[in-house]
């Protein structure tokens, strides 16, 4: 199935990703599912590269996720090998063999251990991966590796995405400037823990693997685990971060080392940028929605309330229809399972107070709210009135385009 028309929420211009010292990339088409589309990419890293990763919590995770979880224990990486068009999930022994063979073939050409090759797959579930095509293409990928290969890699990991997602940041660790680049894919089957999404980041910073893992896990909680398109958690979610160490900065002593303050801020910002691009490319999406929850019992409760609103088909279709139906927001708060008091609840849409003290505000004028609903960026704010917990989550509207895309996904 060819990519759909570019999302109206897509950024006007794609960012230019500069080279990251110690990292080279390549991408090509090898016919895994789509014809004449890049569907395979390779990241190659210099020796000494450390690694961090976070993965789906799905109990039906794919073979690549299982492989990466085991490989992460080695704390070093020499390659990421990623394919689109086939998720190699729910494929049993055949899928595990495919993971082992493709990682081994890559390792042989790089001269490293198979456990230093991290693999990821995205696409249709339940179909055997044609790994022979991947193995046959690896030498060609090796031959065209380049530090400037980020754009091609971003295109190769797309499935129903309408644009490649990329971000870059610079930060200082002590007196040394470092670069962080990242690409991601995701459009549907998007929900926390994490989504049918893949994200691959690399930095030239020198950061030990345990510290890198802590930084990535913390950043993931505030970004990829705060987005939802359709409430469905995938079998394939993976976020990988490689640190080549080529910048030569002083090594931090822990994740809380003041030396890392600027780097942590930049990494968090990059991860959130990629996560929001995924929401803006939600299947069939026409509107980008931010839901801010305050006054909850704690931060976790605030996020769960926000996600109850974000995942409600009634809320999402009202937004698609540009209907200021704030009652659906109240409904979603009530079903979240978290503490709430009807008479302390406040709801704002587009900054306009709509409801408080157990009902609609007496002088409510729907005109500015209705006008806000016509825009592409919708802001909903809910104050629970019970505590200090706060969280922000992001979603998109639910349109008939979502049905069209997913109804025809395998045809």
N, C-alpha and C positions, 0 to 999 in steps of 0.2 A: 504494500500500500504506500503510495507516495506521500510525502509530508503535506499536511494541510496548509491552507493559506496562512501566511505569517500572522501571528497573534497581533491584534490591535494594541496590546499592552506591551509589546516588545520594545526594548530600548531603541532609540533612533539610530544609534551607531554602536557597533561592536567595539569593545575596548581592544587596544593593541597590547598584547602580552609580550613583555621583553624576555630575552633569554634568561634562564636560571642556570648559573654555573653548575656544571656537573650533571645536567639533565638534557637529554636529547629525545626527540619524538618523531614518530612517523605514522602515517595512516594510508590505507588503501582499500579498495573494494575486492572482496574475495567471494562474493555470491552466497553468503550464509542464508540470506532470505530475500533481500532486495536486489534488484538488478541495477547495475551502474550507479550504485551509491556506496560511498565509503562505509565500511562496516567493521573494520578491524584497525586497532591502533596499538602502538607499543611505546611505552616510556622506558628509556634505558638510563640508569643512574651509575655514577662512578662508584668504585669501591669505597666503603666507609659510610654510605648513606644509611641514616637511621629511619625508622618507620613507625607510624601510628595508624590505627584504624578503628572505626566503629561500624557496627553492622546491624542488620535487621534483627528484631527479636522474634520474628516469625518462627513457629515450630515446624514449618515446612520449607525452611531455607534451602536454597539451591546449593549444588556441589561447589561452585566457586566460593561462596560464603564460608562453607565448612573448611575449604582449603586455606583461605586467607586467615581464618581464626587460628588455625594450627600454625601457619607460617609466621604469624605475628609474634609468637614466642621467641623467635630467633632474633628479633629486634633490629634486623638489617634487611635492606632491599636493594636489588639490582635492576628490577623491572616491574612494570605493570603491563599486563596483556589483556586487552579489553575488546569484546565483540558485542555488536548489537544484532537484533533480529531473532535471537534465540537465547533464552535465559538459562538454559541447562539446569532447570529446576524441575523437581519431581521426575527425575530421569533415572533414579536408582543407581545400580552398579555401573551401568553404561555411562552415566553422567560423571560419576567419580573417576572412572577410567579416563574420560575425556579431559577432565581437569588435570589429572596426573600427567597425561601424555603431552598436553600443550605446554604445561609449565616445564616439563622436562626438556622438551625440544627447544624452548627459549633459553633455558639454563645452559644447555650444551653449546649453543652458539655464543653465549655471553661469557662462558667459562666460569660459571658460578653454581651454587647449589640450587636445586629445584625449589627449596624452601625460601629462597631469596626472590622468587618470582611470584608476584601477586596477580591473580587473575579475577576477572569480573565479566559477567555476561548479563545482557538485558534483552527482553523480547518475549516471545511466546513461551508459555509454560507447558511442560509435558511432552515436548518433542525432542528426540535425540539430537545433540549438537553435532553437526558435520565437521568434526574436529580435524579430519584429514585435510580439508580446505585450509584451515587455520595453520596447521603444521606446514603445509606446502607454501604458505604465504610468508612465513616468518623470515626466511632468508631475504626476501624482497624488502620486508620492513627494515631489517637490519641494514640493508644497503642504502636506504634513503633517510636514515636518522639524521635529524638536524635540531639545533637549539631553537630554531624558529618554527617548529612544527605544531604549535599549540592550536592554531585555527583548524588544521586538518583533523587533529585528534578530537576537537570539540564537535566537528561534523560527524565523525565516525561513530560516536556513541549515541547518536540520536535515534529514536524510534518514532513515536508520534509527535515529538517535539517539532515546533515550527521555526525555531531559531537556535543556534548553538549558544550555550551559556558560558560566559567567561568573566573573570575578574582578576585584578592585580592590585597589590599594595606594596608600599615600601615602608620600612621601619628601621629604627636604629637599635642595636644591641650594644650598649656602651658607646664607643666611638665609631662603630662599624655599621654601615648601611647594608641592609639585607632586602631581598626581594621575595615576595610570596605570590605565586600564580595559582589559579584554580580554574577548572572546567567542570561542568555538571550536566547531567541530563535528567529529565523528568517532566511529565506532562499529565499523566493520569495514574491511578492507583497510588495516590499520594496521601499519606497520613503519618503522624508521628510514629516512631519506632521502626523504620523511619519513613520510607516511601518507595515506589518503584523508581528509585533514583540512584544514580551513581555520581560521585564527585571525586575528583582526583586533583590533589594539590601538591605543589613542590616548592621548596624554599632552599636558598643557598646558605641559610643559617646553620650554625653548628649547635644542635640541641640533642642531648641524650634521649634515647627512645622512651624511657619511663616518663620524663618530663614532657616530651612531645605528646605522649598518649594522654596525659592529664590535660594539657592545653586543648587538644582536639576534642576530648570528651566534654569538657566544659563549654567549648564553643558550639558544639553540636546541640547541646541542650537548649541553647538560646537562639538557634537558627533552624536547622533542619527538623528538629523536634518541636517546632512551634508553627509548622505550616501544615495545611491540609487542603486537598482539592476535592476528594470524594470519600474520605474516611477509610479507605482500603489500604492496609499495610502489605507491602510486597514481600516476595520470597528472596529478593536479590539485593536489597539496599546495602550499599557499601560507601563509606567515605574513607579515603586513604590520603595520608599526608607524609611525604618523604622530605627529609632534610639532608642535603648533600654535604653540608659543612664547609663548602668551598669559600664562603665569605670570610672565614678565618676569625670570627668573633671570639671573645672570651666565653668559655662554656659556663652556663648558669649552674647554680648549685641545687636549684629546686624550682618547681613551677611558680612559687611565690617570690622568687628572687626579683628584687627591684630592677635588675638588669633586663628582665623580660617584659617590663610593664608596657612599653611601646609596642613590642612585638605581639603581645597577647591582644592588645586593642586592635591592631591591624589584622590579625588572624580572625578574631571575632567578627570584625567588620566585613572581611572577605567572605566568610562562611554565610553571613546573613545576606549579603549581596547575592550570592549564588542561590540561596534558598528562596529569596523573593523573586528572582528571575524564573524559578520553577513555577511558583504560583501564578506569575503573570503569563505563563505559557500553559496554564491549566487547560485541559481538553475542552474546546468550545468556549473558553472564557472570554467575556467581554468587559468584565469589571473586576478590579482588584480591591479587596476588602481588608481593612485593618480593624481588629476588634481589641479594644483595650479594656481590661477588667481591673477595677480597684476595689478596695474595701472588703476583700474576701478574708476568710479565716487565716489563710496563709498563701504563699506563692503557688504551691501546688494546686490548691483549690481554685485559685484564680485562673490558672491555665486550663484546668479541666472545665471550668465554666465557660471560658472563652472558646474552647474546642467544641463544647456542646452547642454553642451558637453557630460556630463556623461549619459544623458538620450537619446542621439541620437542613434537610432538603426544602422544608417550608421557608426557612429564612433565605436560603440561597436562590430559590426560584422567585421569591418576592423581590430580591435584589435584581435578578435578571429582568423581571417585569417592571422594574422601576416603581415598585409599589412600596410606599412608606408604611408597611404593616408592622409597626413596632410591637404589637401583641405577640407576634411569633418569636421575638427576641425574649420577651418575658416568659413565654412558654419554654423556651430552650434553657433558660436559667433554672426554671423549676424542675426540669427533668434531669439536670446534670448530676444529681446525687450529692451535691455539696450543700453546705449550710447556706440558707438564704431566707430573708424575711420580706415578704411582699410589701409591707408598709415602709421598709427602709430602702427599697430599691429605687435607683435613679437610672434613666435611660436617655442617652443623647445620640442623635444622628446628625452628622455633619456639624457638630458643636451645638446644636439646638436642643435644649432640654425638652423632652417629650413627655416623660412620665416620672412621677415621684409621689411619695406618701400614699402608695397603694392605688394610684389611678393616673389618668391623663392630667397634665397641668391645666388649670382652669382657663388660661388665656392662650392655649395652644393654637398656633397658626401653622397649618401643614404646608403652606406655600414654599418657604425656604427649604424645608425638608424634601419636598417633592422635587425641587430644583436640584438639590444635592444628589438625589437618587438618579438623576439623568446623566451625571458625570461618570467618568471611567474609574475614579478612585473614591471609594465609599469608606467613611469612618464611622464606626459604632463605638460608643463608650458606655460602659455599665459600671455603676458603683453599687456594690452589694450592701455597704453600710454596716459591716460587722467587724472589720479588723483592718490590718495593714497590708494584707496580701495583694500583690498586683502582678499582672502578666499581660503580654501582648501576643496575639496570634494573628496569622494572616491566612486568607483563603481567597476564593474567587466565586463568581456566581455560577449557577447551574443552568445551562441552556440546552436546547435541543441538539446543539452541536456535539455535546458530550455523548448523547445516545447514538448519533450518527457515526461517530468515530469508533465507539466501543462495540456497536452492533455489527460493524463490518471489519473488525480488527484482523480476523483470520482469513478474510476473503479478498 
